[in-house]
Amino acid sequence: MTKLMDLKIDFAFKQVFGKAGNEPILLAFLNAALQLPKEKRITSVEILNPEINREHI
């Protein structure tokens, strides 16, 4: 049996929903979680770099 990643772990969640190229997955998740009416659904997202460099700490 293959062991899957636990998406409740921050690292796993970020790998699935926070990577550039995974915007369709993030959109589907947000619209499903928020249960928005069809006319108010989120249609696009932009994933920004979430890393904080030392000079910004």
C-alpha distance matrix in Angstrom:
0.0 3.8 6.4 9.4 13.0 15.1 18.0 20.4 20.6 23.7 22.4 19.4 21.7 24.3 22.1 21.1 24.5 27.0 26.9 29.6 28.4 26.1 29.1 28.1 24.9 27.1 29.7 27.4 26.1 29.6 31.1 28.5 28.8 32.6 33.0 36.1 38.3 38.0 41.2 40.2 36.7 36.0 36.4 35.9 34.8 35.5 33.1 35.3 34.5 33.5 34.2 37.4 39.3 41.3 44.6 43.5 42.4
3.8 0.0 3.8 6.3 9.8 12.5 15.2 17.9 17.9 20.6 19.0 16.0 18.5 20.8 18.4 17.6 21.1 23.5 23.2 25.9 24.9 22.6 25.8 25.0 21.8 24.0 26.8 24.8 23.4 27.0 28.7 26.3 26.6 30.4 31.1 34.0 36.4 35.9 39.0 37.9 34.3 33.2 33.5 32.8 31.5 32.1 29.6 31.7 30.8 29.9 30.5 33.8 35.7 37.8 41.0 40.0 39.0
6.4 3.8 0.0 3.8 6.8 9.2 12.3 14.6 14.4 17.4 16.0 13.2 15.8 18.3 16.4 15.9 19.3 21.5 21.7 24.8 24.2 21.8 24.8 24.4 21.0 22.6 25.6 23.8 22.0 25.3 27.3 25.0 24.8 28.5 29.6 32.6 35.2 35.1 38.1 36.6 33.1 32.0 32.6 31.8 30.1 30.5 27.9 29.7 28.7 27.5 28.0 31.1 33.2 35.1 38.4 37.2 36.0
9.4 6.3 3.8 0.0 3.8 6.5 8.9 11.7 11.8 14.5 13.3 10.1 12.3 15.0 13.1 12.3 15.6 18.0 18.3 21.5 20.9 18.3 21.1 20.8 17.3 18.8 21.9 20.2 18.3 21.5 23.7 21.5 21.3 25.0 26.2 29.0 31.7 31.6 34.5 32.9 29.4 28.2 28.9 28.0 26.4 26.9 24.3 26.3 25.6 24.3 25.2 28.4 30.7 32.9 36.0 34.6 33.6
13.0 9.8 6.8 3.8 0.0 3.8 6.0 8.8 8.2 10.8 9.6 6.5 9.1 11.7 10.2 10.1 13.1 15.1 15.9 19.3 19.3 16.7 19.4 19.7 16.1 17.0 20.3 19.2 16.8 19.8 22.3 20.6 19.8 23.3 25.1 27.7 30.7 30.8 33.4 31.5 28.1 26.5 27.4 26.2 24.2 24.5 21.6 23.3 22.4 20.9 21.7 24.8 27.2 29.3 32.4 30.9 29.8
15.1 12.5 9.2 6.5 3.8 0.0 3.8 5.4 5.9 9.1 9.3 6.7 8.2 11.5 11.3 10.9 13.1 15.3 16.9 20.4 20.8 17.8 19.9 20.2 16.5 16.7 19.9 18.7 15.8 18.4 21.1 19.1 17.8 21.3 23.2 26.0 29.2 29.7 32.3 30.2 27.0 25.6 27.0 26.1 23.9 24.5 21.7 23.3 22.6 20.6 21.6 24.5 27.2 29.1 32.2 30.4 29.0
18.0 15.2 12.3 8.9 6.0 3.8 0.0 3.8 5.2 7.2 8.1 5.2 5.0 8.7 9.2 8.3 9.8 12.1 14.1 17.6 18.1 14.9 16.6 17.1 13.4 13.1 16.4 15.4 12.4 14.7 17.6 16.0 14.5 17.9 20.0 22.6 25.9 26.4 28.9 26.6 23.4 21.9 23.4 22.4 20.3 20.9 18.3 20.1 19.8 17.8 19.4 22.3 25.3 27.6 30.3 28.2 27.2
20.4 17.9 14.6 11.7 8.8 5.4 3.8 0.0 3.8 6.2 8.6 7.3 6.6 10.0 11.6 11.2 11.9 13.6 16.3 19.8 20.8 17.6 18.9 19.6 16.0 15.0 18.1 17.4 13.9 15.5 18.5 16.9 14.6 17.7 20.2 22.9 26.4 27.4 29.7 27.1 24.2 22.9 24.8 23.9 21.5 22.2 19.5 20.9 20.5 17.9 19.4 21.9 25.0 26.9 29.7 27.4 25.9
20.6 17.9 14.4 11.8 8.2 5.9 5.2 3.8 0.0 3.8 5.6 5.5 6.3 8.7 10.1 11.0 12.1 13.0 15.3 19.0 20.5 17.7 19.4 20.7 17.3 16.2 19.7 19.5 16.2 17.7 21.0 19.8 17.7 20.6 23.3 25.7 29.3 30.1 32.2 29.5 26.5 24.7 26.4 25.0 22.2 22.2 19.1 20.0 18.9 16.2 17.1 19.5 22.3 24.1 27.0 25.1 23.5
23.7 20.6 17.4 14.5 10.8 9.1 7.2 6.2 3.8 0.0 3.8 5.5 5.1 6.1 8.6 10.1 10.4 10.4 12.9 16.6 18.5 16.1 17.5 19.3 16.3 14.7 18.2 18.7 15.6 16.5 20.1 19.6 17.4 19.8 22.8 24.8 28.4 29.2 30.9 28.0 25.1 22.9 24.5 22.7 19.6 19.2 16.0 16.5 15.4 12.5 13.5 15.9 18.9 20.8 23.6 21.5 20.1
22.4 19.0 16.0 13.3 9.6 9.3 8.1 8.6 5.6 3.8 0.0 3.8 5.5 5.2 6.2 8.8 10.1 9.7 11.2 14.9 16.8 14.9 16.9 19.0 16.1 15.1 18.8 19.4 16.8 18.1 21.7 21.3 19.6 22.2 25.1 26.9 30.4 30.7 32.4 29.7 26.6 24.1 25.2 23.1 20.0 19.2 15.7 16.1 14.4 12.1 12.5 15.3 17.9 19.9 22.9 21.4 20.3
19.4 16.0 13.2 10.1 6.5 6.7 5.2 7.3 5.5 5.5 3.8 0.0 3.8 5.4 5.1 6.4 8.6 9.5 10.8 14.6 15.6 13.2 15.6 16.9 13.7 13.4 17.1 17.1 14.5 16.6 19.8 19.0 17.8 20.8 23.2 25.3 28.6 28.8 30.8 28.4 25.1 22.9 23.9 22.1 19.5 19.2 16.0 17.3 16.2 14.5 15.4 18.6 21.1 23.5 26.3 24.7 23.8
21.7 18.5 15.8 12.3 9.1 8.2 5.0 6.6 6.3 5.1 5.5 3.8 0.0 3.8 5.5 5.3 5.9 7.3 9.7 13.3 14.5 11.6 13.2 14.6 11.4 10.3 13.9 14.1 11.3 13.0 16.4 15.8 14.4 17.2 19.8 21.7 25.1 25.4 27.3 24.8 21.6 19.4 20.6 19.0 16.4 16.5 13.6 15.2 14.8 13.0 14.8 17.9 20.9 23.5 26.0 23.9 23.2
24.3 20.8 18.3 15.0 11.7 11.5 8.7 10.0 8.7 6.1 5.2 5.4 3.8 0.0 3.8 5.5 5.3 4.6 6.9 10.5 12.5 10.3 11.9 14.2 11.7 10.3 14.0 15.1 12.8 13.9 17.5 17.7 16.4 18.6 21.5 22.9 26.2 26.3 27.8 25.1 21.9 19.3 20.1 17.9 14.8 14.1 10.8 11.9 11.2 9.5 11.3 14.7 17.5 20.4 22.7 20.8 20.4
22.1 18.4 16.4 13.1 10.2 11.3 9.2 11.6 10.1 8.6 6.2 5.1 5.5 3.8 0.0 3.8 6.0 5.8 5.9 9.6 10.9 9.0 11.7 13.7 11.2 11.0 14.8 15.5 13.8 15.7 18.9 18.9 18.3 20.8 23.3 24.7 27.8 27.4 29.1 26.8 23.4 20.7 21.0 18.8 16.0 15.3 12.0 13.4 12.5 11.8 13.1 16.7 19.0 21.9 24.4 22.9 22.8
21.1 17.6 15.9 12.3 10.1 10.9 8.3 11.2 11.0 10.1 8.8 6.4 5.3 5.5 3.8 0.0 3.8 6.0 6.6 9.7 9.9 7.0 9.6 10.7 7.8 8.1 11.8 12.1 10.6 12.9 15.8 15.6 15.5 18.2 20.2 21.8 24.7 24.2 26.1 24.1 20.5 18.2 18.5 16.7 14.5 14.6 12.0 14.4 14.4 13.9 15.9 19.5 22.1 25.2 27.4 25.6 25.6
24.5 21.1 19.3 15.6 13.1 13.1 9.8 11.9 12.1 10.4 10.1 8.6 5.9 5.3 6.0 3.8 0.0 3.8 6.0 8.7 9.4 6.2 7.3 9.0 6.5 5.1 8.9 10.0 8.4 9.9 13.0 13.5 13.1 15.3 17.7 18.9 21.9 21.5 23.1 20.9 17.4 14.9 15.4 13.5 11.1 11.5 9.1 11.8 12.6 12.1 14.8 18.3 21.2 24.4 26.3 24.1 24.3
27.0 23.5 21.5 18.0 15.1 15.3 12.1 13.6 13.0 10.4 9.7 9.5 7.3 4.6 5.8 6.0 3.8 0.0 3.8 6.7 8.9 7.1 7.9 10.9 9.4 7.6 11.0 13.0 11.6 12.1 15.5 16.6 15.9 17.5 20.3 21.0 24.1 23.7 24.8 22.3 19.1 16.0 16.4 13.8 10.6 9.7 6.5 8.5 8.8 8.5 11.2 14.7 17.5 20.9 22.6 20.5 21.0
26.9 23.2 21.7 18.3 15.9 16.9 14.1 16.3 15.3 12.9 11.2 10.8 9.7 6.9 5.9 6.6 6.0 3.8 0.0 3.8 6.1 5.6 7.7 10.7 9.9 9.3 12.4 14.4 13.8 14.8 17.7 18.9 18.8 20.5 22.9 23.4 26.2 25.4 26.4 24.3 20.9 17.8 17.3 14.4 11.6 10.2 7.1 8.9 8.9 9.9 11.9 15.6 17.7 21.2 23.0 21.4 22.2
29.6 25.9 24.8 21.5 19.3 20.4 17.6 19.8 19.0 16.6 14.9 14.6 13.3 10.5 9.6 9.7 8.7 6.7 3.8 0.0 3.8 5.5 6.7 10.0 10.6 10.2 12.4 14.9 15.1 15.8 18.3 20.0 20.3 21.6 23.8 23.8 26.2 24.9 25.6 23.7 20.5 17.1 15.9 12.7 10.3 8.3 6.1 8.2 9.0 11.2 13.3 16.8 18.6 22.3 23.6 22.1 23.5
28.4 24.9 24.2 20.9 19.3 20.8 18.1 20.8 20.5 18.5 16.8 15.6 14.5 12.5 10.9 9.9 9.4 8.9 6.1 3.8 0.0 3.8 5.6 7.8 8.9 9.8 11.6 13.5 14.5 15.7 17.6 19.1 20.2 21.6 23.2 23.3 25.3 23.6 24.6 23.1 19.7 16.7 15.0 12.3 10.9 10.0 8.9 11.6 12.8 14.9 17.0 20.6 22.4 26.0 27.3 25.9 27.3
26.1 22.6 21.8 18.3 16.7 17.8 14.9 17.6 17.7 16.1 14.9 13.2 11.6 10.3 9.0 7.0 6.2 7.1 5.6 5.5 3.8 0.0 3.8 5.6 5.4 6.5 8.8 10.2 10.9 12.5 14.5 15.7 16.7 18.4 20.0 20.5 22.7 21.3 22.7 21.2 17.6 14.8 13.8 11.6 10.1 10.2 8.9 12.2 13.5 14.7 17.2 20.9 23.1 26.7 28.2 26.4 27.4
29.1 25.8 24.8 21.1 19.4 19.9 16.6 18.9 19.4 17.5 16.9 15.6 13.2 11.9 11.7 9.6 7.3 7.9 7.7 6.7 5.6 3.8 0.0 3.8 5.4 5.0 6.1 8.6 9.8 10.4 12.1 14.1 15.1 16.2 17.8 17.7 19.8 18.4 19.4 17.7 14.3 11.3 10.1 7.8 6.5 7.5 7.4 11.1 13.4 14.7 17.8 21.1 23.6 27.3 28.4 26.2 27.4
28.1 25.0 24.4 20.8 19.7 20.2 17.1 19.6 20.7 19.3 19.0 16.9 14.6 14.2 13.7 10.7 9.0 10.9 10.7 10.0 7.8 5.6 3.8 0.0 3.8 5.4 5.1 6.2 8.6 9.9 10.6 12.2 14.1 15.4 16.2 16.3 18.0 16.1 17.7 16.6 12.9 10.7 9.3 8.4 8.7 10.7 11.2 14.9 17.3 18.3 21.4 24.8 27.4 31.0 32.2 30.0 31.0
24.9 21.8 21.0 17.3 16.1 16.5 13.4 16.0 17.3 16.3 16.1 13.7 11.4 11.7 11.2 7.8 6.5 9.4 9.9 10.6 8.9 5.4 5.4 3.8 0.0 3.8 5.5 5.2 6.2 8.7 10.1 10.6 12.1 14.2 15.3 16.2 18.4 17.2 19.2 17.8 14.0 12.1 11.8 11.1 10.5 12.4 11.8 15.4 17.2 17.6 20.6 24.0 26.8 30.2 31.8 29.6 30.2
27.1 24.0 22.6 18.8 17.0 16.7 13.1 15.0 16.2 14.7 15.1 13.4 10.3 10.3 11.0 8.1 5.1 7.6 9.3 10.2 9.8 6.5 5.0 5.4 3.8 0.0 3.8 5.5 5.1 6.1 8.5 9.8 10.4 12.0 13.9 14.5 17.2 16.5 18.1 16.1 12.5 10.1 10.6 9.4 8.0 10.0 9.4 12.9 15.0 15.0 18.3 21.5 24.5 27.9 29.3 26.8 27.3
29.7 26.8 25.6 21.9 20.3 19.9 16.4 18.1 19.7 18.2 18.8 17.1 13.9 14.0 14.8 11.8 8.9 11.0 12.4 12.4 11.6 8.8 6.1 5.1 5.5 3.8 0.0 3.8 5.4 5.2 6.1 8.4 9.9 10.6 11.8 11.7 14.0 13.0 14.4 12.6 9.0 6.7 7.1 7.0 7.1 10.2 11.0 14.6 17.3 17.6 21.2 24.2 27.2 30.6 31.7 29.0 29.8
27.4 24.8 23.8 20.2 19.2 18.7 15.4 17.4 19.5 18.7 19.4 17.1 14.1 15.1 15.5 12.1 10.0 13.0 14.4 14.9 13.5 10.2 8.6 6.2 5.2 5.5 3.8 0.0 3.8 5.6 5.3 6.0 8.5 10.0 10.4 11.3 13.3 12.3 14.7 13.4 9.7 8.8 9.4 10.3 10.8 13.9 14.3 17.9 20.4 20.4 23.8 26.9 30.0 33.3 34.7 32.0 32.5
26.1 23.4 22.0 18.3 16.8 15.8 12.4 13.9 16.2 15.6 16.8 14.5 11.3 12.8 13.8 10.6 8.4 11.6 13.8 15.1 14.5 10.9 9.8 8.6 6.2 5.1 5.4 3.8 0.0 3.8 5.6 5.2 5.9 8.4 9.8 11.5 14.3 14.3 16.6 14.7 11.2 10.3 11.9 12.3 11.7 14.4 14.1 17.4 19.4 18.7 22.0 25.0 28.3 31.4 33.0 30.2 30.3
29.6 27.0 25.3 21.5 19.8 18.4 14.7 15.5 17.7 16.5 18.1 16.6 13.0 13.9 15.7 12.9 9.9 12.1 14.8 15.8 15.7 12.5 10.4 9.9 8.7 6.1 5.2 5.6 3.8 0.0 3.8 5.5 5.2 5.9 8.2 9.0 12.3 12.7 14.5 11.9 8.8 7.6 10.1 10.6 10.0 13.0 13.3 16.3 18.7 18.0 21.6 24.2 27.6 30.7 31.9 28.9 29.1
31.1 28.7 27.3 23.7 22.3 21.1 17.6 18.5 21.0 20.1 21.7 19.8 16.4 17.5 18.9 15.8 13.0 15.5 17.7 18.3 17.6 14.5 12.1 10.6 10.1 8.5 6.1 5.3 5.6 3.8 0.0 3.8 5.6 5.3 5.7 6.1 8.9 9.1 11.3 9.3 6.1 6.4 9.0 10.8 11.5 15.0 16.0 19.2 21.9 21.5 25.1 27.7 31.1 34.3 35.3 32.3 32.7
28.5 26.3 25.0 21.5 20.6 19.1 16.0 16.9 19.8 19.6 21.3 19.0 15.8 17.7 18.9 15.6 13.5 16.6 18.9 20.0 19.1 15.7 14.1 12.2 10.6 9.8 8.4 6.0 5.2 5.5 3.8 0.0 3.8 5.6 5.2 7.7 10.2 10.8 13.8 12.2 9.3 10.2 12.5 14.3 14.7 18.0 18.4 21.6 23.9 23.2 26.6 29.3 32.8 35.8 37.2 34.2 34.2
28.8 26.6 24.8 21.3 19.8 17.8 14.5 14.6 17.7 17.4 19.6 17.8 14.4 16.4 18.3 15.5 13.1 15.9 18.8 20.3 20.2 16.7 15.1 14.1 12.1 10.4 9.9 8.5 5.9 5.2 5.6 3.8 0.0 3.8 5.6 8.4 11.8 13.3 15.7 13.4 11.0 11.4 14.3 15.5 15.2 18.1 18.0 20.8 22.9 21.6 25.0 27.4 31.0 33.8 35.2 32.1 31.8
32.6 30.4 28.5 25.0 23.3 21.3 17.9 17.7 20.6 19.8 22.2 20.8 17.2 18.6 20.8 18.2 15.3 17.5 20.5 21.6 21.6 18.4 16.2 15.4 14.2 12.0 10.6 10.0 8.4 5.9 5.3 5.6 3.8 0.0 3.8 5.5 9.2 11.3 13.1 10.4 8.8 9.6 13.1 14.7 14.7 17.8 18.4 21.0 23.5 22.3 25.9 28.0 31.6 34.4 35.5 32.2 32.1
33.0 31.1 29.6 26.2 25.1 23.2 20.0 20.2 23.3 22.8 25.1 23.2 19.8 21.5 23.3 20.2 17.7 20.3 22.9 23.8 23.2 20.0 17.8 16.2 15.3 13.9 11.8 10.4 9.8 8.2 5.7 5.2 5.6 3.8 0.0 3.8 6.6 8.9 11.4 9.7 8.3 10.5 13.5 15.9 16.7 20.2 21.1 24.0 26.7 25.7 29.3 31.6 35.2 38.0 39.1 35.8 35.8
36.1 34.0 32.6 29.0 27.7 26.0 22.6 22.9 25.7 24.8 26.9 25.3 21.7 22.9 24.7 21.8 18.9 21.0 23.4 23.8 23.3 20.5 17.7 16.3 16.2 14.5 11.7 11.3 11.5 9.0 6.1 7.7 8.4 5.5 3.8 0.0 3.8 6.4 8.0 5.9 5.5 8.3 11.4 14.1 15.4 19.0 20.6 23.4 26.4 25.8 29.6 31.7 35.2 38.2 38.9 35.6 35.9
38.3 36.4 35.2 31.7 30.7 29.2 25.9 26.4 29.3 28.4 30.4 28.6 25.1 26.2 27.8 24.7 21.9 24.1 26.2 26.2 25.3 22.7 19.8 18.0 18.4 17.2 14.0 13.3 14.3 12.3 8.9 10.2 11.8 9.2 6.6 3.8 0.0 3.8 5.5 5.4 6.2 9.9 12.2 15.6 17.6 21.3 23.3 26.2 29.4 29.1 32.9 35.1 38.5 41.5 42.1 38.8 39.3
38.0 35.9 35.1 31.6 30.8 29.7 26.4 27.4 30.1 29.2 30.7 28.8 25.4 26.3 27.4 24.2 21.5 23.7 25.4 24.9 23.6 21.3 18.4 16.1 17.2 16.5 13.0 12.3 14.3 12.7 9.1 10.8 13.3 11.3 8.9 6.4 3.8 0.0 3.8 5.5 5.4 9.0 10.2 13.9 16.5 20.3 22.6 25.7 29.0 29.2 33.0 35.4 38.6 41.9 42.4 39.3 40.1
41.2 39.0 38.1 34.5 33.4 32.3 28.9 29.7 32.2 30.9 32.4 30.8 27.3 27.8 29.1 26.1 23.1 24.8 26.4 25.6 24.6 22.7 19.4 17.7 19.2 18.1 14.4 14.7 16.6 14.5 11.3 13.8 15.7 13.1 11.4 8.0 5.5 3.8 0.0 3.8 5.8 9.0 9.9 13.5 16.4 20.0 22.7 25.6 29.1 29.5 33.3 35.4 38.6 41.9 42.1 38.9 39.9
40.2 37.9 36.6 32.9 31.5 30.2 26.6 27.1 29.5 28.0 29.7 28.4 24.8 25.1 26.8 24.1 20.9 22.3 24.3 23.7 23.1 21.2 17.7 16.6 17.8 16.1 12.6 13.4 14.7 11.9 9.3 12.2 13.4 10.4 9.7 5.9 5.4 5.5 3.8 0.0 3.8 6.6 8.7 11.9 14.1 17.6 20.1 22.8 26.3 26.4 30.2 32.2 35.4 38.6 38.8 35.5 36.4
36.7 34.3 33.1 29.4 28.1 27.0 23.4 24.2 26.5 25.1 26.6 25.1 21.6 21.9 23.4 20.5 17.4 19.1 20.9 20.5 19.7 17.6 14.3 12.9 14.0 12.5 9.0 9.7 11.2 8.8 6.1 9.3 11.0 8.8 8.3 5.5 6.2 5.4 5.8 3.8 0.0 3.8 6.1 9.3 11.5 15.2 17.5 20.5 23.8 24.0 27.8 30.1 33.3 36.6 37.1 33.9 34.8
36.0 33.2 32.0 28.2 26.5 25.6 21.9 22.9 24.7 22.9 24.1 22.9 19.4 19.3 20.7 18.2 14.9 16.0 17.8 17.1 16.7 14.8 11.3 10.7 12.1 10.1 6.7 8.8 10.3 7.6 6.4 10.2 11.4 9.6 10.5 8.3 9.9 9.0 9.0 6.6 3.8 0.0 3.8 5.9 7.8 11.5 13.8 16.8 20.2 20.6 24.3 26.7 29.8 33.1 33.6 30.5 31.5
36.4 33.5 32.6 28.9 27.4 27.0 23.4 24.8 26.4 24.5 25.2 23.9 20.6 20.1 21.0 18.5 15.4 16.4 17.3 15.9 15.0 13.8 10.1 9.3 11.8 10.6 7.1 9.4 11.9 10.1 9.0 12.5 14.3 13.1 13.5 11.4 12.2 10.2 9.9 8.7 6.1 3.8 0.0 3.8 7.1 10.7 13.5 16.7 20.2 21.2 24.9 27.4 30.2 33.7 34.1 31.3 32.7
35.9 32.8 31.8 28.0 26.2 26.1 22.4 23.9 25.0 22.7 23.1 22.1 19.0 17.9 18.8 16.7 13.5 13.8 14.4 12.7 12.3 11.6 7.8 8.4 11.1 9.4 7.0 10.3 12.3 10.6 10.8 14.3 15.5 14.7 15.9 14.1 15.6 13.9 13.5 11.9 9.3 5.9 3.8 0.0 3.8 7.0 10.0 13.1 16.7 18.0 21.6 24.1 26.8 30.4 30.6 28.0 29.6
34.8 31.5 30.1 26.4 24.2 23.9 20.3 21.5 22.2 19.6 20.0 19.5 16.4 14.8 16.0 14.5 11.1 10.6 11.6 10.3 10.9 10.1 6.5 8.7 10.5 8.0 7.1 10.8 11.7 10.0 11.5 14.7 15.2 14.7 16.7 15.4 17.6 16.5 16.4 14.1 11.5 7.8 7.1 3.8 0.0 3.8 6.5 9.5 13.0 14.2 17.8 20.4 23.1 26.6 27.0 24.4 25.8
35.5 32.1 30.5 26.9 24.5 24.5 20.9 22.2 22.2 19.2 19.2 19.2 16.5 14.1 15.3 14.6 11.5 9.7 10.2 8.3 10.0 10.2 7.5 10.7 12.4 10.0 10.2 13.9 14.4 13.0 15.0 18.0 18.1 17.8 20.2 19.0 21.3 20.3 20.0 17.6 15.2 11.5 10.7 7.0 3.8 0.0 3.8 6.2 9.8 11.7 15.0 17.5 19.9 23.6 23.8 21.4 23.2
33.1 29.6 27.9 24.3 21.6 21.7 18.3 19.5 19.1 16.0 15.7 16.0 13.6 10.8 12.0 12.0 9.1 6.5 7.1 6.1 8.9 8.9 7.4 11.2 11.8 9.4 11.0 14.3 14.1 13.3 16.0 18.4 18.0 18.4 21.1 20.6 23.3 22.6 22.7 20.1 17.5 13.8 13.5 10.0 6.5 3.8 0.0 3.8 6.8 8.4 11.7 14.6 17.1 20.7 21.4 19.1 20.6
35.3 31.7 29.7 26.3 23.3 23.3 20.1 20.9 20.0 16.5 16.1 17.3 15.2 11.9 13.4 14.4 11.8 8.5 8.9 8.2 11.6 12.2 11.1 14.9 15.4 12.9 14.6 17.9 17.4 16.3 19.2 21.6 20.8 21.0 24.0 23.4 26.2 25.7 25.6 22.8 20.5 16.8 16.7 13.1 9.5 6.2 3.8 0.0 3.8 6.1 9.0 11.4 13.7 17.4 17.8 15.5 17.3
34.5 30.8 28.7 25.6 22.4 22.6 19.8 20.5 18.9 15.4 14.4 16.2 14.8 11.2 12.5 14.4 12.6 8.8 8.9 9.0 12.8 13.5 13.4 17.3 17.2 15.0 17.3 20.4 19.4 18.7 21.9 23.9 22.9 23.5 26.7 26.4 29.4 29.0 29.1 26.3 23.8 20.2 20.2 16.7 13.0 9.8 6.8 3.8 0.0 3.8 5.6 8.4 10.4 14.1 15.0 13.1 14.8
33.5 29.9 27.5 24.3 20.9 20.6 17.8 17.9 16.2 12.5 12.1 14.5 13.0 9.5 11.8 13.9 12.1 8.5 9.9 11.2 14.9 14.7 14.7 18.3 17.6 15.0 17.6 20.4 18.7 18.0 21.5 23.2 21.6 22.3 25.7 25.8 29.1 29.2 29.5 26.4 24.0 20.6 21.2 18.0 14.2 11.7 8.4 6.1 3.8 0.0 3.8 6.5 9.7 13.0 14.3 12.0 12.7
34.2 30.5 28.0 25.2 21.7 21.6 19.4 19.4 17.1 13.5 12.5 15.4 14.8 11.3 13.1 15.9 14.8 11.2 11.9 13.3 17.0 17.2 17.8 21.4 20.6 18.3 21.2 23.8 22.0 21.6 25.1 26.6 25.0 25.9 29.3 29.6 32.9 33.0 33.3 30.2 27.8 24.3 24.9 21.6 17.8 15.0 11.7 9.0 5.6 3.8 0.0 3.8 6.4 9.6 11.6 9.9 10.5
37.4 33.8 31.1 28.4 24.8 24.5 22.3 21.9 19.5 15.9 15.3 18.6 17.9 14.7 16.7 19.5 18.3 14.7 15.6 16.8 20.6 20.9 21.1 24.8 24.0 21.5 24.2 26.9 25.0 24.2 27.7 29.3 27.4 28.0 31.6 31.7 35.1 35.4 35.4 32.2 30.1 26.7 27.4 24.1 20.4 17.5 14.6 11.4 8.4 6.5 3.8 0.0 3.8 6.5 8.2 6.3 6.8
39.3 35.7 33.2 30.7 27.2 27.2 25.3 25.0 22.3 18.9 17.9 21.1 20.9 17.5 19.0 22.1 21.2 17.5 17.7 18.6 22.4 23.1 23.6 27.4 26.8 24.5 27.2 30.0 28.3 27.6 31.1 32.8 31.0 31.6 35.2 35.2 38.5 38.6 38.6 35.4 33.3 29.8 30.2 26.8 23.1 19.9 17.1 13.7 10.4 9.7 6.4 3.8 0.0 3.8 5.5 5.5 6.8
41.3 37.8 35.1 32.9 29.3 29.1 27.6 26.9 24.1 20.8 19.9 23.5 23.5 20.4 21.9 25.2 24.4 20.9 21.2 22.3 26.0 26.7 27.3 31.0 30.2 27.9 30.6 33.3 31.4 30.7 34.3 35.8 33.8 34.4 38.0 38.2 41.5 41.9 41.9 38.6 36.6 33.1 33.7 30.4 26.6 23.6 20.7 17.4 14.1 13.0 9.6 6.5 3.8 0.0 3.8 5.4 5.4
44.6 41.0 38.4 36.0 32.4 32.2 30.3 29.7 27.0 23.6 22.9 26.3 26.0 22.7 24.4 27.4 26.3 22.6 23.0 23.6 27.3 28.2 28.4 32.2 31.8 29.3 31.7 34.7 33.0 31.9 35.3 37.2 35.2 35.5 39.1 38.9 42.1 42.4 42.1 38.8 37.1 33.6 34.1 30.6 27.0 23.8 21.4 17.8 15.0 14.3 11.6 8.2 5.5 3.8 0.0 3.8 5.8
43.5 40.0 37.2 34.6 30.9 30.4 28.2 27.4 25.1 21.5 21.4 24.7 23.9 20.8 22.9 25.6 24.1 20.5 21.4 22.1 25.9 26.4 26.2 30.0 29.6 26.8 29.0 32.0 30.2 28.9 32.3 34.2 32.1 32.2 35.8 35.6 38.8 39.3 38.9 35.5 33.9 30.5 31.3 28.0 24.4 21.4 19.1 15.5 13.1 12.0 9.9 6.3 5.5 5.4 3.8 0.0 3.8
42.4 39.0 36.0 33.6 29.8 29.0 27.2 25.9 23.5 20.1 20.3 23.8 23.2 20.4 22.8 25.6 24.3 21.0 22.2 23.5 27.3 27.4 27.4 31.0 30.2 27.3 29.8 32.5 30.3 29.1 32.7 34.2 31.8 32.1 35.8 35.9 39.3 40.1 39.9 36.4 34.8 31.5 32.7 29.6 25.8 23.2 20.6 17.3 14.8 12.7 10.5 6.8 6.8 5.4 5.8 3.8 0.0
